[in-house]
Amino acid sequence: MVLYKAVQSYVPEKGLKFASFYKLTLKHHIFSLIRKESASGYFESLSDFEQAVFIRFLNGSDFLTIADDLDCEVTSIKNAYDRCHRKMKRLLE
């Protein structure tokens, strides 16, 4: 699959040898798989409240809007966001 993708998207005019391009494509694919695996573990590590805050934040809501949606204080949203951030940092270390 990765080889097929590399063959389809390879542009020789960019001056990169195919072997180097394929190696880079494979490396990115492996990193993507690692991120997906880490992301699923990350989401499971969040409390229900943290998940609700995280999803709304990813969808572009600000802290005040999230607080209104979840009927709580902005401080609670900021604290949940900080916990999400700390958990992500721990997962990526």
Phi and psi in radians as a Rosetta constraint file:
Dihedral C 1 N 2 CA 2 C 2 CIRCULARHARMONIC -1.163 0.35
Dihedral N 2 CA 2 C 2 N 3 CIRCULARHARMONIC -0.719 0.35
Dihedral C 2 N 3 CA 3 C 3 CIRCULARHARMONIC -1.071 0.35
Dihedral N 3 CA 3 C 3 N 4 CIRCULARHARMONIC -0.767 0.35
Dihedral C 3 N 4 CA 4 C 4 CIRCULARHARMONIC -1.052 0.35
Dihedral N 4 CA 4 C 4 N 5 CIRCULARHARMONIC -0.791 0.35
Dihedral C 4 N 5 CA 5 C 5 CIRCULARHARMONIC -1.075 0.35
Dihedral N 5 CA 5 C 5 N 6 CIRCULARHARMONIC -0.723 0.35
Dihedral C 5 N 6 CA 6 C 6 CIRCULARHARMONIC -1.124 0.35
Dihedral N 6 CA 6 C 6 N 7 CIRCULARHARMONIC -0.746 0.35
Dihedral C 6 N 7 CA 7 C 7 CIRCULARHARMONIC -1.093 0.35
Dihedral N 7 CA 7 C 7 N 8 CIRCULARHARMONIC -0.735 0.35
Dihedral C 7 N 8 CA 8 C 8 CIRCULARHARMONIC -1.200 0.35
Dihedral N 8 CA 8 C 8 N 9 CIRCULARHARMONIC -0.575 0.35
Dihedral C 8 N 9 CA 9 C 9 CIRCULARHARMONIC -1.815 0.35
Dihedral N 9 CA 9 C 9 N 10 CIRCULARHARMONIC -0.003 0.35
Dihedral C 9 N 10 CA 10 C 10 CIRCULARHARMONIC -1.216 0.35
Dihedral N 10 CA 10 C 10 N 11 CIRCULARHARMONIC 2.300 0.35
Dihedral C 10 N 11 CA 11 C 11 CIRCULARHARMONIC -2.163 0.35
Dihedral N 11 CA 11 C 11 N 12 CIRCULARHARMONIC 1.780 0.35
Dihedral C 11 N 12 CA 12 C 12 CIRCULARHARMONIC -1.081 0.35
Dihedral N 12 CA 12 C 12 N 13 CIRCULARHARMONIC -0.459 0.35
Dihedral C 12 N 13 CA 13 C 13 CIRCULARHARMONIC -1.131 0.35
Dihedral N 13 CA 13 C 13 N 14 CIRCULARHARMONIC -0.278 0.35
Dihedral C 13 N 14 CA 14 C 14 CIRCULARHARMONIC -1.367 0.35
Dihedral N 14 CA 14 C 14 N 15 CIRCULARHARMONIC -0.102 0.35
Dihedral C 14 N 15 CA 15 C 15 CIRCULARHARMONIC 1.485 0.35
Dihedral N 15 CA 15 C 15 N 16 CIRCULARHARMONIC 0.155 0.35
Dihedral C 15 N 16 CA 16 C 16 CIRCULARHARMONIC -1.758 0.35
Dihedral N 16 CA 16 C 16 N 17 CIRCULARHARMONIC 2.337 0.35
Dihedral C 16 N 17 CA 17 C 17 CIRCULARHARMONIC -1.158 0.35
Dihedral N 17 CA 17 C 17 N 18 CIRCULARHARMONIC 2.599 0.35
Dihedral C 17 N 18 CA 18 C 18 CIRCULARHARMONIC -1.055 0.35
Dihedral N 18 CA 18 C 18 N 19 CIRCULARHARMONIC -0.709 0.35
Dihedral C 18 N 19 CA 19 C 19 CIRCULARHARMONIC -1.027 0.35
Dihedral N 19 CA 19 C 19 N 20 CIRCULARHARMONIC -0.727 0.35
Dihedral C 19 N 20 CA 20 C 20 CIRCULARHARMONIC -1.186 0.35
Dihedral N 20 CA 20 C 20 N 21 CIRCULARHARMONIC -0.715 0.35
Dihedral C 20 N 21 CA 21 C 21 CIRCULARHARMONIC -1.109 0.35
Dihedral N 21 CA 21 C 21 N 22 CIRCULARHARMONIC -0.771 0.35
Dihedral C 21 N 22 CA 22 C 22 CIRCULARHARMONIC -1.107 0.35
Dihedral N 22 CA 22 C 22 N 23 CIRCULARHARMONIC -0.753 0.35
Dihedral C 22 N 23 CA 23 C 23 CIRCULARHARMONIC -1.052 0.35
Dihedral N 23 CA 23 C 23 N 24 CIRCULARHARMONIC -0.745 0.35
Dihedral C 23 N 24 CA 24 C 24 CIRCULARHARMONIC -1.142 0.35
Dihedral N 24 CA 24 C 24 N 25 CIRCULARHARMONIC -0.745 0.35
Dihedral C 24 N 25 CA 25 C 25 CIRCULARHARMONIC -1.085 0.35
Dihedral N 25 CA 25 C 25 N 26 CIRCULARHARMONIC -0.746 0.35
Dihedral C 25 N 26 CA 26 C 26 CIRCULARHARMONIC -1.129 0.35
Dihedral N 26 CA 26 C 26 N 27 CIRCULARHARMONIC -0.741 0.35
Dihedral C 26 N 27 CA 27 C 27 CIRCULARHARMONIC -1.049 0.35
Dihedral N 27 CA 27 C 27 N 28 CIRCULARHARMONIC -0.797 0.35
Dihedral C 27 N 28 CA 28 C 28 CIRCULARHARMONIC -1.110 0.35
Dihedral N 28 CA 28 C 28 N 29 CIRCULARHARMONIC -0.664 0.35
Dihedral C 28 N 29 CA 29 C 29 CIRCULARHARMONIC -1.117 0.35
Dihedral N 29 CA 29 C 29 N 30 CIRCULARHARMONIC -0.749 0.35
Dihedral C 29 N 30 CA 30 C 30 CIRCULARHARMONIC -1.108 0.35
Dihedral N 30 CA 30 C 30 N 31 CIRCULARHARMONIC -0.783 0.35
Dihedral C 30 N 31 CA 31 C 31 CIRCULARHARMONIC -1.060 0.35
Dihedral N 31 CA 31 C 31 N 32 CIRCULARHARMONIC -0.687 0.35
Dihedral C 31 N 32 CA 32 C 32 CIRCULARHARMONIC -1.087 0.35
Dihedral N 32 CA 32 C 32 N 33 CIRCULARHARMONIC -0.752 0.35
Dihedral C 32 N 33 CA 33 C 33 CIRCULARHARMONIC -1.103 0.35
Dihedral N 33 CA 33 C 33 N 34 CIRCULARHARMONIC -0.714 0.35
Dihedral C 33 N 34 CA 34 C 34 CIRCULARHARMONIC -1.112 0.35
Dihedral N 34 CA 34 C 34 N 35 CIRCULARHARMONIC -0.762 0.35
Dihedral C 34 N 35 CA 35 C 35 CIRCULARHARMONIC -1.073 0.35
Dihedral N 35 CA 35 C 35 N 36 CIRCULARHARMONIC -0.752 0.35
Dihedral C 35 N 36 CA 36 C 36 CIRCULARHARMONIC -1.089 0.35
Dihedral N 36 CA 36 C 36 N 37 CIRCULARHARMONIC -0.749 0.35
Dihedral C 36 N 37 CA 37 C 37 CIRCULARHARMONIC -1.134 0.35
Dihedral N 37 CA 37 C 37 N 38 CIRCULARHARMONIC -0.752 0.35
Dihedral C 37 N 38 CA 38 C 38 CIRCULARHARMONIC -1.154 0.35
Dihedral N 38 CA 38 C 38 N 39 CIRCULARHARMONIC -0.666 0.35
Dihedral C 38 N 39 CA 39 C 39 CIRCULARHARMONIC -1.122 0.35
Dihedral N 39 CA 39 C 39 N 40 CIRCULARHARMONIC -0.691 0.35
Dihedral C 39 N 40 CA 40 C 40 CIRCULARHARMONIC -1.160 0.35
Dihedral N 40 CA 40 C 40 N 41 CIRCULARHARMONIC -0.696 0.35
Dihedral C 40 N 41 CA 41 C 41 CIRCULARHARMONIC -1.165 0.35
Dihedral N 41 CA 41 C 41 N 42 CIRCULARHARMONIC -0.608 0.35
Dihedral C 41 N 42 CA 42 C 42 CIRCULARHARMONIC -1.122 0.35
Dihedral N 42 CA 42 C 42 N 43 CIRCULARHARMONIC -0.860 0.35
Dihedral C 42 N 43 CA 43 C 43 CIRCULARHARMONIC -1.077 0.35
Dihedral N 43 CA 43 C 43 N 44 CIRCULARHARMONIC -0.664 0.35
Dihedral C 43 N 44 CA 44 C 44 CIRCULARHARMONIC -1.181 0.35
Dihedral N 44 CA 44 C 44 N 45 CIRCULARHARMONIC -0.416 0.35
Dihedral C 44 N 45 CA 45 C 45 CIRCULARHARMONIC -1.387 0.35
Dihedral N 45 CA 45 C 45 N 46 CIRCULARHARMONIC -0.217 0.35
Dihedral C 45 N 46 CA 46 C 46 CIRCULARHARMONIC -1.487 0.35
Dihedral N 46 CA 46 C 46 N 47 CIRCULARHARMONIC 2.552 0.35
Dihedral C 46 N 47 CA 47 C 47 CIRCULARHARMONIC -1.234 0.35
Dihedral N 47 CA 47 C 47 N 48 CIRCULARHARMONIC 2.939 0.35
Dihedral C 47 N 48 CA 48 C 48 CIRCULARHARMONIC -1.016 0.35
Dihedral N 48 CA 48 C 48 N 49 CIRCULARHARMONIC -0.723 0.35
Dihedral C 48 N 49 CA 49 C 49 CIRCULARHARMONIC -1.143 0.35
Dihedral N 49 CA 49 C 49 N 50 CIRCULARHARMONIC -0.793 0.35
Dihedral C 49 N 50 CA 50 C 50 CIRCULARHARMONIC -1.083 0.35
Dihedral N 50 CA 50 C 50 N 51 CIRCULARHARMONIC -0.680 0.35
Dihedral C 50 N 51 CA 51 C 51 CIRCULARHARMONIC -1.080 0.35
Dihedral N 51 CA 51 C 51 N 52 CIRCULARHARMONIC -0.754 0.35
Dihedral C 51 N 52 CA 52 C 52 CIRCULARHARMONIC -1.088 0.35
Dihedral N 52 CA 52 C 52 N 53 CIRCULARHARMONIC -0.750 0.35
Dihedral C 52 N 53 CA 53 C 53 CIRCULARHARMONIC -1.147 0.35
Dihedral N 53 CA 53 C 53 N 54 CIRCULARHARMONIC -0.808 0.35
Dihedral C 53 N 54 CA 54 C 54 CIRCULARHARMONIC -1.050 0.35
Dihedral N 54 CA 54 C 54 N 55 CIRCULARHARMONIC -0.823 0.35
Dihedral C 54 N 55 CA 55 C 55 CIRCULARHARMONIC -1.087 0.35
Dihedral N 55 CA 55 C 55 N 56 CIRCULARHARMONIC -0.777 0.35
Dihedral C 55 N 56 CA 56 C 56 CIRCULARHARMONIC -1.143 0.35
Dihedral N 56 CA 56 C 56 N 57 CIRCULARHARMONIC -0.673 0.35
Dihedral C 56 N 57 CA 57 C 57 CIRCULARHARMONIC -1.131 0.35
Dihedral N 57 CA 57 C 57 N 58 CIRCULARHARMONIC -0.740 0.35
Dihedral C 57 N 58 CA 58 C 58 CIRCULARHARMONIC -1.095 0.35
Dihedral N 58 CA 58 C 58 N 59 CIRCULARHARMONIC -0.526 0.35
Dihedral C 58 N 59 CA 59 C 59 CIRCULARHARMONIC -1.438 0.35
Dihedral N 59 CA 59 C 59 N 60 CIRCULARHARMONIC 0.065 0.35
Dihedral C 59 N 60 CA 60 C 60 CIRCULARHARMONIC 1.694 0.35
Dihedral N 60 CA 60 C 60 N 61 CIRCULARHARMONIC 0.094 0.35
Dihedral C 60 N 61 CA 61 C 61 CIRCULARHARMONIC -1.315 0.35
Dihedral N 61 CA 61 C 61 N 62 CIRCULARHARMONIC 2.576 0.35
Dihedral C 61 N 62 CA 62 C 62 CIRCULARHARMONIC -1.591 0.35
Dihedral N 62 CA 62 C 62 N 63 CIRCULARHARMONIC 3.029 0.35
Dihedral C 62 N 63 CA 63 C 63 CIRCULARHARMONIC -1.043 0.35
Dihedral N 63 CA 63 C 63 N 64 CIRCULARHARMONIC -0.727 0.35
Dihedral C 63 N 64 CA 64 C 64 CIRCULARHARMONIC -1.126 0.35
Dihedral N 64 CA 64 C 64 N 65 CIRCULARHARMONIC -0.757 0.35
Dihedral C 64 N 65 CA 65 C 65 CIRCULARHARMONIC -1.122 0.35
Dihedral N 65 CA 65 C 65 N 66 CIRCULARHARMONIC -0.738 0.35
Dihedral C 65 N 66 CA 66 C 66 CIRCULARHARMONIC -1.107 0.35
Dihedral N 66 CA 66 C 66 N 67 CIRCULARHARMONIC -0.735 0.35
Dihedral C 66 N 67 CA 67 C 67 CIRCULARHARMONIC -1.059 0.35
Dihedral N 67 CA 67 C 67 N 68 CIRCULARHARMONIC -0.729 0.35
Dihedral C 67 N 68 CA 68 C 68 CIRCULARHARMONIC -1.127 0.35
Dihedral N 68 CA 68 C 68 N 69 CIRCULARHARMONIC -0.771 0.35
Dihedral C 68 N 69 CA 69 C 69 CIRCULARHARMONIC -1.058 0.35
Dihedral N 69 CA 69 C 69 N 70 CIRCULARHARMONIC -0.713 0.35
Dihedral C 69 N 70 CA 70 C 70 CIRCULARHARMONIC -1.683 0.35
Dihedral N 70 CA 70 C 70 N 71 CIRCULARHARMONIC 0.035 0.35
Dihedral C 70 N 71 CA 71 C 71 CIRCULARHARMONIC 0.937 0.35
Dihedral N 71 CA 71 C 71 N 72 CIRCULARHARMONIC 1.004 0.35
Dihedral C 71 N 72 CA 72 C 72 CIRCULARHARMONIC -2.594 0.35
Dihedral N 72 CA 72 C 72 N 73 CIRCULARHARMONIC 3.105 0.35
Dihedral C 72 N 73 CA 73 C 73 CIRCULARHARMONIC -1.317 0.35
Dihedral N 73 CA 73 C 73 N 74 CIRCULARHARMONIC 2.609 0.35
Dihedral C 73 N 74 CA 74 C 74 CIRCULARHARMONIC -1.047 0.35
Dihedral N 74 CA 74 C 74 N 75 CIRCULARHARMONIC -0.624 0.35
Dihedral C 74 N 75 CA 75 C 75 CIRCULARHARMONIC -1.035 0.35
Dihedral N 75 CA 75 C 75 N 76 CIRCULARHARMONIC -0.694 0.35
Dihedral C 75 N 76 CA 76 C 76 CIRCULARHARMONIC -1.114 0.35
Dihedral N 76 CA 76 C 76 N 77 CIRCULARHARMONIC -0.666 0.35
Dihedral C 76 N 77 CA 77 C 77 CIRCULARHARMONIC -1.170 0.35
Dihedral N 77 CA 77 C 77 N 78 CIRCULARHARMONIC -0.796 0.35
Dihedral C 77 N 78 CA 78 C 78 CIRCULARHARMONIC -1.074 0.35
Dihedral N 78 CA 78 C 78 N 79 CIRCULARHARMONIC -0.712 0.35
Dihedral C 78 N 79 CA 79 C 79 CIRCULARHARMONIC -1.133 0.35
Dihedral N 79 CA 79 C 79 N 80 CIRCULARHARMONIC -0.730 0.35
Dihedral C 79 N 80 CA 80 C 80 CIRCULARHARMONIC -1.121 0.35
Dihedral N 80 CA 80 C 80 N 81 CIRCULARHARMONIC -0.731 0.35
Dihedral C 80 N 81 CA 81 C 81 CIRCULARHARMONIC -1.068 0.35
Dihedral N 81 CA 81 C 81 N 82 CIRCULARHARMONIC -0.750 0.35
Dihedral C 81 N 82 CA 82 C 82 CIRCULARHARMONIC -1.090 0.35
Dihedral N 82 CA 82 C 82 N 83 CIRCULARHARMONIC -0.703 0.35
Dihedral C 82 N 83 CA 83 C 83 CIRCULARHARMONIC -1.119 0.35
Dihedral N 83 CA 83 C 83 N 84 CIRCULARHARMONIC -0.723 0.35
Dihedral C 83 N 84 CA 84 C 84 CIRCULARHARMONIC -1.035 0.35
Dihedral N 84 CA 84 C 84 N 85 CIRCULARHARMONIC -0.772 0.35
Dihedral C 84 N 85 CA 85 C 85 CIRCULARHARMONIC -1.109 0.35
Dihedral N 85 CA 85 C 85 N 86 CIRCULARHARMONIC -0.789 0.35
Dihedral C 85 N 86 CA 86 C 86 CIRCULARHARMONIC -1.106 0.35
Dihedral N 86 CA 86 C 86 N 87 CIRCULARHARMONIC -0.714 0.35
Dihedral C 86 N 87 CA 87 C 87 CIRCULARHARMONIC -1.139 0.35
Dihedral N 87 CA 87 C 87 N 88 CIRCULARHARMONIC -0.661 0.35
Dihedral C 87 N 88 CA 88 C 88 CIRCULARHARMONIC -1.137 0.35
Dihedral N 88 CA 88 C 88 N 89 CIRCULARHARMONIC -0.760 0.35
Dihedral C 88 N 89 CA 89 C 89 CIRCULARHARMONIC -1.066 0.35
Dihedral N 89 CA 89 C 89 N 90 CIRCULARHARMONIC -0.749 0.35
Dihedral C 89 N 90 CA 90 C 90 CIRCULARHARMONIC -1.103 0.35
Dihedral N 90 CA 90 C 90 N 91 CIRCULARHARMONIC -0.691 0.35
Dihedral C 90 N 91 CA 91 C 91 CIRCULARHARMONIC -1.156 0.35
Dihedral N 91 CA 91 C 91 N 92 CIRCULARHARMONIC -0.612 0.35
Dihedral C 91 N 92 CA 92 C 92 CIRCULARHARMONIC -1.513 0.35
Dihedral N 92 CA 92 C 92 N 93 CIRCULARHARMONIC -0.140 0.35
